[in-house]
Amino acid sequence: MFYGFLLTLFIVLCLFLIIIILVQKGKGSTGLGSLGGGTQMLFGGSGGQDLFQKMTWILGAIFMAGSLLLVVIGSSSSRIAAPQRAPMPMQQAPVEQMPAQTETPVTPAE
């Protein structure tokens, strides 16, 4: 249950990181960041871009740490959920026995 909760938070983080990256203004002033020109004025002349860059770096670091955490928790929970079983002893296939050959008495022909 804890793993599912963390995985859900991780997916929300991924979507938020994607949105933040798409909203940023690129070096060539193209992309979705140029559509929302009012956001730059809200944070000041150049302060808005710095805020988005800082948010991207922080979310990227949380993304990497979350990835490692999910791998560690996932591998430890799989060991708990499915303990290793002792190997089964090899069973030999049953040997088919041939019926014993009996000699039939030969009677002379009359």
N, CA, C and O atoms as a GROMACS GRO file, in nm:
protein
  440
    1MET      N    1   0.082  -0.118   0.000
    1MET     CA    2   0.000   0.000   0.000
    1MET      C    3   0.087   0.126   0.000
    1MET      O    4   0.058   0.223  -0.070
    2PHE      N    5   0.194   0.124   0.078
    2PHE     CA    6   0.286   0.238   0.084
    2PHE      C    7   0.354   0.258  -0.051
    2PHE      O    8   0.374   0.371  -0.095
    3TYR      N    9   0.388   0.146  -0.117
    3TYR     CA   10   0.452   0.154  -0.248
    3TYR      C   11   0.357   0.216  -0.350
    3TYR      O   12   0.399   0.296  -0.433
    4GLY      N   13   0.230   0.179  -0.346
    4GLY     CA   14   0.131   0.235  -0.437
    4GLY      C   15   0.112   0.384  -0.416
    4GLY      O   16   0.098   0.460  -0.512
    5PHE      N   17   0.112   0.426  -0.290
    5PHE     CA   18   0.099   0.569  -0.259
    5PHE      C   19   0.219   0.647  -0.313
    5PHE      O   20   0.202   0.753  -0.372
    6LEU      N   21   0.340   0.593  -0.291
    6LEU     CA   22   0.460   0.661  -0.342
    6LEU      C   23   0.462   0.664  -0.495
    6LEU      O   24   0.505   0.763  -0.555
    7LEU      N   25   0.414   0.558  -0.556
    7LEU     CA   26   0.410   0.553  -0.702
    7LEU      C   27   0.312   0.656  -0.756
    7LEU      O   28   0.338   0.719  -0.859
    8THR      N   29   0.200   0.674  -0.689
    8THR     CA   30   0.102   0.775  -0.730
    8THR      C   31   0.162   0.916  -0.718
    8THR      O   32   0.147   0.998  -0.809
    9LEU      N   33   0.229   0.943  -0.607
    9LEU     CA   34   0.294   1.073  -0.591
    9LEU      C   35   0.401   1.095  -0.697
    9LEU      O   36   0.418   1.207  -0.746
   10PHE      N   37   0.473   0.989  -0.733
   10PHE     CA   38   0.578   0.999  -0.834
   10PHE      C   39   0.519   1.032  -0.970
   10PHE      O   40   0.576   1.112  -1.045
   11ILE      N   41   0.406   0.973  -1.003
   11ILE     CA   42   0.342   1.001  -1.132
   11ILE      C   43   0.293   1.146  -1.137
   11ILE      O   44   0.306   1.212  -1.240
   12VAL      N   45   0.236   1.195  -1.026
   12VAL     CA   46   0.193   1.335  -1.020
   12VAL      C   47   0.314   1.428  -1.035
   12VAL      O   48   0.306   1.530  -1.103
   13LEU      N   49   0.425   1.392  -0.971
   13LEU     CA   50   0.548   1.470  -0.983
   13LEU      C   51   0.595   1.474  -1.128
   13LEU      O   52   0.637   1.578  -1.177
   14CYS      N   53   0.588   1.361  -1.196
   14CYS     CA   54   0.631   1.356  -1.337
   14CYS      C   55   0.545   1.447  -1.424
   14CYS      O   56   0.598   1.520  -1.508
   15LEU      N   57   0.415   1.444  -1.404
   15LEU     CA   58   0.327   1.530  -1.483
   15LEU      C   59   0.353   1.678  -1.453
   15LEU      O   60   0.356   1.760  -1.545
   16PHE      N   61   0.374   1.711  -1.327
   16PHE     CA   62   0.402   1.849  -1.290
   16PHE      C   63   0.535   1.895  -1.349
   16PHE      O   64   0.547   2.010  -1.394
   17LEU      N   65   0.634   1.808  -1.350
   17LEU     CA   66   0.764   1.841  -1.408
   17LEU      C   67   0.753   1.865  -1.558
   17LEU      O   68   0.816   1.955  -1.612
   18ILE      N   69   0.672   1.784  -1.624
   18ILE     CA   70   0.651   1.802  -1.769
   18ILE      C   71   0.587   1.937  -1.796
   18ILE      O   72   0.628   2.009  -1.888
   19ILE      N   73   0.486   1.972  -1.717
   19ILE     CA   74   0.418   2.100  -1.737
   19ILE      C   75   0.513   2.217  -1.713
   19ILE      O   76   0.514   2.313  -1.791
   20ILE      N   77   0.592   2.210  -1.607
   20ILE     CA   78   0.686   2.319  -1.576
   20ILE      C   79   0.788   2.335  -1.689
   20ILE      O   80   0.824   2.447  -1.726
   21ILE      N   81   0.836   2.223  -1.744
   21ILE     CA   82   0.934   2.232  -1.852
   21ILE      C   83   0.872   2.292  -1.977
   21ILE      O   84   0.936   2.371  -2.046
   22LEU      N   85   0.748   2.256  -2.007
   22LEU     CA   86   0.684   2.309  -2.128
   22LEU      C   87   0.649   2.457  -2.115
   22LEU      O   88   0.646   2.528  -2.216
   23VAL      N   89   0.624   2.504  -1.996
   23VAL     CA   90   0.586   2.644  -1.976
   23VAL      C   91   0.708   2.737  -1.984
   23VAL      O   92   0.693   2.856  -2.013
   24GLN      N   93   0.826   2.685  -1.959
   24GLN     CA   94   0.945   2.770  -1.958
   24GLN      C   95   0.970   2.834  -2.094
   24GLN      O   96   0.938   2.778  -2.199
   25LYS      N   97   1.028   2.949  -2.088
   25LYS     CA   98   1.064   3.020  -2.210
   25LYS      C   99   1.202   2.972  -2.253
   25LYS      O  100   1.297   2.973  -2.175
   26GLY      N  101   1.211   2.930  -2.378
   26GLY     CA  102   1.338   2.881  -2.430
   26GLY      C  103   1.433   2.993  -2.463
   26GLY      O  104   1.398   3.111  -2.453
   27LYS      N  105   1.555   2.958  -2.504
   27LYS     CA  106   1.655   3.060  -2.539
   27LYS      C  107   1.614   3.135  -2.666
   27LYS      O  108   1.646   3.252  -2.682
   28GLY      N  109   1.544   3.067  -2.754
   28GLY     CA  110   1.499   3.130  -2.878
   28GLY      C  111   1.365   3.198  -2.863
   28GLY      O  112   1.308   3.243  -2.963
   29SER      N  113   1.312   3.208  -2.743
   29SER     CA  114   1.182   3.269  -2.714
   29SER      C  115   1.069   3.201  -2.790
   29SER      O  116   0.974   3.266  -2.833
   30THR      N  117   1.078   3.071  -2.805
   30THR     CA  118   0.970   2.995  -2.868
   30THR      C  119   0.920   2.893  -2.767
   30THR      O  120   0.980   2.871  -2.662
   31GLY      N  121   0.809   2.833  -2.800
   31GLY     CA  122   0.754   2.732  -2.711
   31GLY      C  123   0.632   2.784  -2.639
   31GLY      O  124   0.584   2.894  -2.667
   32LEU      N  125   0.581   2.706  -2.548
   32LEU     CA  126   0.460   2.745  -2.476
   32LEU      C  127   0.484   2.859  -2.380
   32LEU      O  128   0.390   2.929  -2.343
   33GLY      N  129   0.606   2.880  -2.340
   33GLY     CA  130   0.636   2.989  -2.248
   33GLY      C  131   0.607   3.125  -2.308
   33GLY      O  132   0.577   3.220  -2.235
   34SER      N  133   0.616   3.138  -2.440
   34SER     CA  134   0.590   3.267  -2.503
   34SER      C  135   0.441   3.296  -2.512
   34SER      O  136   0.402   3.411  -2.530
   35LEU      N  137   0.358   3.194  -2.501
   35LEU     CA  138   0.214   3.217  -2.506
   35LEU      C  139   0.164   3.288  -2.381
   35LEU      O  140   0.073   3.370  -2.388
   36GLY      N  141   0.223   3.256  -2.268
   36GLY     CA  142   0.181   3.318  -2.143
   36GLY      C  143   0.273   3.430  -2.104
   36GLY      O  144   0.341   3.420  -2.002
   37GLY      N  145   0.279   3.536  -2.182
   37GLY     CA  146   0.370   3.646  -2.155
   37GLY      C  147   0.340   3.717  -2.025
   37GLY      O  148   0.428   3.780  -1.966
   38GLY      N  149   0.215   3.708  -1.978
   38GLY     CA  150   0.178   3.773  -1.854
   38GLY      C  151   0.246   3.713  -1.732
   38GLY      O  152   0.260   3.781  -1.631
   39THR      N  153   0.286   3.588  -1.738
   39THR     CA  154   0.351   3.526  -1.622
   39THR      C  155   0.487   3.588  -1.596
   39THR      O  156   0.532   3.594  -1.482
   40GLN      N  157   0.554   3.633  -1.701
   40GLN     CA  158   0.684   3.696  -1.682
   40GLN      C  159   0.668   3.829  -1.608
   40GLN      O  160   0.750   3.864  -1.524
   41MET      N  161   0.562   3.901  -1.639
   41MET     CA  162   0.540   4.030  -1.575
   41MET      C  163   0.496   4.011  -1.430
   41MET      O  164   0.520   4.097  -1.345
   42LEU      N  165   0.432   3.898  -1.402
   42LEU     CA  166   0.386   3.872  -1.266
   42LEU      C  167   0.504   3.858  -1.171
   42LEU      O  168   0.499   3.907  -1.058
   43PHE      N  169   0.609   3.792  -1.216
   43PHE     CA  170   0.726   3.770  -1.132
   43PHE      C  171   0.836   3.874  -1.155
   43PHE      O  172   0.942   3.865  -1.094
   44GLY      N  173   0.812   3.968  -1.239
   44GLY     CA  174   0.913   4.068  -1.268
   44GLY      C  175   0.971   4.045  -1.406
   44GLY      O  176   0.932   3.952  -1.476
   45GLY      N  177   1.065   4.130  -1.446
   45GLY     CA  178   1.123   4.122  -1.580
   45GLY      C  179   1.195   3.992  -1.607
   45GLY      O  180   1.170   3.927  -1.709
   46SER      N  181   1.284   3.952  -1.518
   46SER     CA  182   1.358   3.828  -1.541
   46SER      C  183   1.342   3.730  -1.426
   46SER      O  184   1.394   3.618  -1.430
   47GLY      N  185   1.271   3.770  -1.323
   47GLY     CA  186   1.258   3.684  -1.206
   47GLY      C  187   1.174   3.560  -1.231
   47GLY      O  188   1.195   3.457  -1.168
   48GLY      N  189   1.079   3.570  -1.324
   48GLY     CA  190   0.992   3.456  -1.352
   48GLY      C  191   1.068   3.338  -1.409
   48GLY      O  192   1.047   3.224  -1.369
   49GLN      N  193   1.156   3.366  -1.500
   49GLN     CA  194   1.232   3.256  -1.560
   49GLN      C  195   1.323   3.191  -1.457
   49GLN      O  196   1.340   3.070  -1.458
   50ASP      N  197   1.381   3.270  -1.369
   50ASP     CA  198   1.465   3.212  -1.264
   50ASP      C  199   1.384   3.122  -1.171
   50ASP      O  200   1.432   3.018  -1.127
   51LEU      N  201   1.261   3.162  -1.142
   51LEU     CA  202   1.175   3.082  -1.056
   51LEU      C  203   1.144   2.948  -1.122
   51LEU      O  204   1.151   2.844  -1.057
   52PHE      N  205   1.109   2.952  -1.251
   52PHE     CA  206   1.079   2.827  -1.321
   52PHE      C  207   1.203   2.738  -1.331
   52PHE      O  208   1.193   2.616  -1.322
   53GLN      N  209   1.319   2.800  -1.350
   53GLN     CA  210   1.442   2.719  -1.356
   53GLN      C  211   1.470   2.654  -1.222
   53GLN      O  212   1.509   2.537  -1.216
   54LYS      N  213   1.452   2.730  -1.114
   54LYS     CA  214   1.474   2.672  -0.981
   54LYS      C  215   1.375   2.560  -0.952
   54LYS      O  216   1.412   2.457  -0.895
   55MET      N  217   1.249   2.580  -0.992
   55MET     CA  218   1.149   2.476  -0.972
   55MET      C  219   1.184   2.351  -1.052
   55MET      O  220   1.165   2.239  -1.005
   56THR      N  221   1.236   2.370  -1.173
   56THR     CA  222   1.274   2.256  -1.256
   56THR      C  223   1.390   2.179  -1.193
   56THR      O  224   1.387   2.056  -1.190
   57TRP      N  225   1.490   2.249  -1.143
   57TRP     CA  226   1.603   2.182  -1.079
   57TRP      C  227   1.559   2.105  -0.954
   57TRP      O  228   1.601   1.992  -0.931
   58ILE      N  229   1.474   2.168  -0.874
   58ILE     CA  230   1.428   2.103  -0.751
   58ILE      C  231   1.342   1.982  -0.784
   58ILE      O  232   1.359   1.875  -0.724
   59LEU      N  233   1.248   1.997  -0.878
   59LEU     CA  234   1.164   1.883  -0.915
   59LEU      C  235   1.246   1.773  -0.981
   59LEU      O  236   1.216   1.654  -0.964
   60GLY      N  237   1.350   1.810  -1.057
   60GLY     CA  238   1.437   1.709  -1.117
   60GLY      C  239   1.513   1.630  -1.011
   60GLY      O  240   1.528   1.509  -1.024
   61ALA      N  241   1.559   1.698  -0.907
   61ALA     CA  242   1.629   1.629  -0.799
   61ALA      C  243   1.533   1.537  -0.723
   61ALA      O  244   1.570   1.424  -0.688
   62ILE      N  245   1.411   1.585  -0.698
   62ILE     CA  246   1.311   1.500  -0.631
   62ILE      C  247   1.276   1.380  -0.720
   62ILE      O  248   1.254   1.270  -0.670
   63PHE      N  249   1.271   1.402  -0.852
   63PHE     CA  250   1.242   1.295  -0.946
   63PHE      C  251   1.348   1.184  -0.938
   63PHE      O  252   1.316   1.066  -0.933
   64MET      N  253   1.476   1.225  -0.938
   64MET     CA  254   1.583   1.125  -0.931
   64MET      C  255   1.584   1.052  -0.797
   64MET      O  256   1.601   0.930  -0.793
   65ALA      N  257   1.566   1.125  -0.688
   65ALA     CA  258   1.562   1.061  -0.556
   65ALA      C  259   1.441   0.968  -0.544
   65ALA      O  260   1.450   0.860  -0.487
   66GLY      N  261   1.328   1.012  -0.599
   66GLY     CA  262   1.208   0.928  -0.596
   66GLY      C  263   1.224   0.802  -0.678
   66GLY      O  264   1.175   0.695  -0.640
   67SER      N  265   1.293   0.813  -0.790
   67SER     CA  266   1.318   0.694  -0.873
   67SER      C  267   1.400   0.591  -0.796
   67SER      O  268   1.367   0.473  -0.794
   68LEU      N  269   1.507   0.637  -0.732
   68LEU     CA  270   1.590   0.546  -0.654
   68LEU      C  271   1.512   0.486  -0.537
   68LEU      O  272   1.526   0.367  -0.507
   69LEU      N  273   1.432   0.567  -0.472
   69LEU     CA  274   1.353   0.519  -0.358
   69LEU      C  275   1.253   0.413  -0.402
   69LEU      O  276   1.236   0.312  -0.334
   70LEU      N  277   1.187   0.435  -0.515
   70LEU     CA  278   1.090   0.336  -0.563
   70LEU      C  279   1.158   0.206  -0.602
   70LEU      O  280   1.102   0.098  -0.580
   71VAL      N  281   1.277   0.213  -0.659
   71VAL     CA  282   1.350   0.091  -0.695
   71VAL      C  283   1.388   0.013  -0.570
   71VAL      O  284   1.373  -0.109  -0.565
   72VAL      N  285   1.438   0.083  -0.469
   72VAL     CA  286   1.480   0.016  -0.346
   72VAL      C  287   1.360  -0.047  -0.276
   72VAL      O  288   1.367  -0.162  -0.233
   73ILE      N  289   1.252   0.028  -0.264
   73ILE     CA  290   1.133  -0.025  -0.197
   73ILE      C  291   1.072  -0.139  -0.279
   73ILE      O  292   1.027  -0.238  -0.223
   74GLY      N  293   1.070  -0.124  -0.410
   74GLY     CA  294   1.014  -0.228  -0.496
   74GLY      C  295   1.093  -0.358  -0.490
   74GLY      O  296   1.035  -0.466  -0.490
   75SER      N  297   1.224  -0.347  -0.485
   75SER     CA  298   1.304  -0.470  -0.481
   75SER      C  299   1.296  -0.536  -0.344
   75SER      O  300   1.298  -0.659  -0.335
   76SER      N  301   1.286  -0.458  -0.238
   76SER     CA  302   1.276  -0.519  -0.105
   76SER      C  303   1.138  -0.579  -0.083
   76SER      O  304   1.126  -0.681  -0.015
   77SER      N  305   1.034  -0.517  -0.137
   77SER     CA  306   0.900  -0.572  -0.119
   77SER      C  307   0.881  -0.698  -0.203
   77SER      O  308   0.804  -0.786  -0.165
   78SER      N  309   0.950  -0.709  -0.315
   78SER     CA  310   0.937  -0.831  -0.395
   78SER      C  311   1.005  -0.948  -0.325
   78SER      O  312   0.963  -1.062  -0.340
   79ARG      N  313   1.111  -0.920  -0.248
   79ARG     CA  314   1.174  -1.028  -0.172
   79ARG      C  315   1.085  -1.074  -0.058
   79ARG      O  316   1.082  -1.192  -0.024
   80ILE      N  317   1.012  -0.981   0.001
   80ILE     CA  318   0.924  -1.017   0.112
   80ILE      C  319   0.801  -1.089   0.058
   80ILE      O  320   0.756  -1.187   0.118
   81ALA      N  321   0.747  -1.042  -0.053
   81ALA     CA  322   0.623  -1.099  -0.105
   81ALA      C  323   0.645  -1.239  -0.161
   81ALA      O  324   0.559  -1.326  -0.147
   82ALA      N  325   0.756  -1.262  -0.224
   82ALA     CA  326   0.782  -1.392  -0.285
   82ALA      C  327   0.913  -1.447  -0.231
   82ALA      O  328   1.018  -1.430  -0.293
   83PRO      N  329   0.909  -1.512  -0.115
   83PRO     CA  330   1.034  -1.565  -0.062
   83PRO      C  331   1.089  -1.674  -0.152
   83PRO      O  332   1.015  -1.744  -0.222
   84GLN      N  333   1.218  -1.686  -0.149
   84GLN     CA  334   1.281  -1.787  -0.234
   84GLN      C  335   1.251  -1.924  -0.178
   84GLN      O  336   1.260  -1.948  -0.057
   85ARG      N  337   1.216  -2.013  -0.267
   85ARG     CA  338   1.183  -2.149  -0.226
   85ARG      C  339   1.304  -2.237  -0.246
   85ARG      O  340   1.389  -2.214  -0.333
   86ALA      N  341   1.310  -2.339  -0.164
   86ALA     CA  342   1.418  -2.436  -0.179
   86ALA      C  343   1.395  -2.511  -0.310
   86ALA      O  344   1.281  -2.542  -0.345
   87PRO      N  345   1.500  -2.539  -0.382
   87PRO     CA  346   1.481  -2.610  -0.509
   87PRO      C  347   1.425  -2.749  -0.485
   87PRO      O  348   1.462  -2.818  -0.390
   88MET      N  349   1.337  -2.787  -0.572
   88MET     CA  350   1.276  -2.920  -0.562
   88MET      C  351   1.380  -3.025  -0.602
   88MET      O  352   1.456  -3.004  -0.697
   89PRO      N  353   1.385  -3.138  -0.530
   89PRO     CA  354   1.479  -3.241  -0.571
   89PRO      C  355   1.438  -3.297  -0.707
   89PRO      O  356   1.319  -3.312  -0.736
   90MET      N  357   1.536  -3.326  -0.787
   90MET     CA  358   1.506  -3.376  -0.920
   90MET      C  359   1.449  -3.517  -0.908
   90MET      O  360   1.504  -3.603  -0.841
   91GLN      N  361   1.339  -3.536  -0.974
   91GLN     CA  362   1.277  -3.667  -0.973
   91GLN      C  363   1.313  -3.737  -1.102
   91GLN      O  364   1.308  -3.679  -1.211
   92GLN      N  365   1.349  -3.862  -1.089
   92GLN     CA  366   1.384  -3.939  -1.207
   92GLN      C  367   1.258  -3.996  -1.269
   92GLN      O  368   1.163  -4.034  -1.200
   93ALA      N  369   1.261  -4.002  -1.399
   93ALA     CA  370   1.146  -4.058  -1.469
   93ALA      C  371   1.138  -4.206  -1.437
   93ALA      O  372   1.241  -4.274  -1.426
   94PRO      N  373   1.018  -4.258  -1.422
   94PRO     CA  374   1.006  -4.401  -1.391
   94PRO      C  375   1.063  -4.485  -1.505
   94PRO      O  376   1.043  -4.455  -1.623
   95VAL      N  377   1.131  -4.587  -1.468
   95VAL     CA  378   1.192  -4.676  -1.566
   95VAL      C  379   1.088  -4.779  -1.608
   95VAL      O  380   1.030  -4.848  -1.524
   96GLU      N  381   1.067  -4.788  -1.737
   96GLU     CA  382   0.971  -4.886  -1.786
   96GLU      C  383   1.038  -5.023  -1.787
   96GLU      O  384   1.148  -5.041  -1.840
   97GLN      N  385   0.970  -5.115  -1.728
   97GLN     CA  386   1.025  -5.251  -1.724
   97GLN      C  387   0.967  -5.331  -1.839
   97GLN      O  388   0.846  -5.328  -1.865
   98MET      N  389   1.054  -5.401  -1.905
   98MET     CA  390   1.012  -5.487  -2.016
   98MET      C  391   0.962  -5.618  -1.956
   98MET      O  392   1.022  -5.670  -1.861
   99PRO      N  393   0.856  -5.670  -2.008
   99PRO     CA  394   0.811  -5.800  -1.955
   99PRO      C  395   0.916  -5.908  -1.983
   99PRO      O  396   0.982  -5.910  -2.087
  100ALA      N  397   0.926  -5.992  -1.888
  100ALA     CA  398   1.025  -6.100  -1.902
  100ALA      C  399   0.984  -6.191  -2.017
  100ALA      O  400   0.866  -6.226  -2.032
  101GLN      N  401   1.080  -6.229  -2.096
  101GLN     CA  402   1.050  -6.317  -2.209
  101GLN      C  403   1.051  -6.462  -2.160
  101GLN      O  404   1.148  -6.511  -2.101
  102THR      N  405   0.943  -6.525  -2.185
  102THR     CA  406   0.935  -6.667  -2.149
  102THR      C  407   0.941  -6.749  -2.274
  102THR      O  408   0.885  -6.712  -2.377
  103GLU      N  409   1.007  -6.857  -2.263
  103GLU     CA  410   1.018  -6.944  -2.378
  103GLU      C  411   0.896  -7.036  -2.380
  103GLU      O  412   0.863  -7.102  -2.282
  104THR      N  413   0.833  -7.036  -2.494
  104THR     CA  414   0.719  -7.126  -2.509
  104THR      C  415   0.769  -7.261  -2.559
  104THR      O  416   0.852  -7.268  -2.650
  105PRO      N  417   0.721  -7.363  -2.501
  105PRO     CA  418   0.768  -7.495  -2.547
  105PRO      C  419   0.724  -7.520  -2.691
  105PRO      O  420   0.610  -7.494  -2.730
  106VAL      N  421   0.815  -7.571  -2.764
  106VAL     CA  422   0.786  -7.601  -2.904
  106VAL      C  423   0.743  -7.748  -2.910
  106VAL      O  424   0.814  -7.838  -2.867
  107THR      N  425   0.628  -7.766  -2.964
  107THR     CA  426   0.580  -7.905  -2.980
  107THR      C  427   0.602  -7.948  -3.122
  107THR      O  428   0.578  -7.871  -3.215
  108PRO      N  429   0.645  -8.067  -3.141
  108PRO     CA  430   0.668  -8.114  -3.277
  108PRO      C  431   0.537  -8.125  -3.354
  108PRO      O  432   0.435  -8.167  -3.300
  109ALA      N  433   0.540  -8.089  -3.473
  109ALA     CA  434   0.422  -8.094  -3.556
  109ALA      C  435   0.392  -8.237  -3.594
  109ALA      O  436   0.485  -8.313  -3.624
  110GLU      N  437   0.272  -8.274  -3.594
  110GLU     CA  438   0.234  -8.411  -3.626
  110GLU      C  439   0.200  -8.426  -3.767
  110GLU      O  440   0.165  -8.535  -3.810
   0.00000   0.00000   0.00000
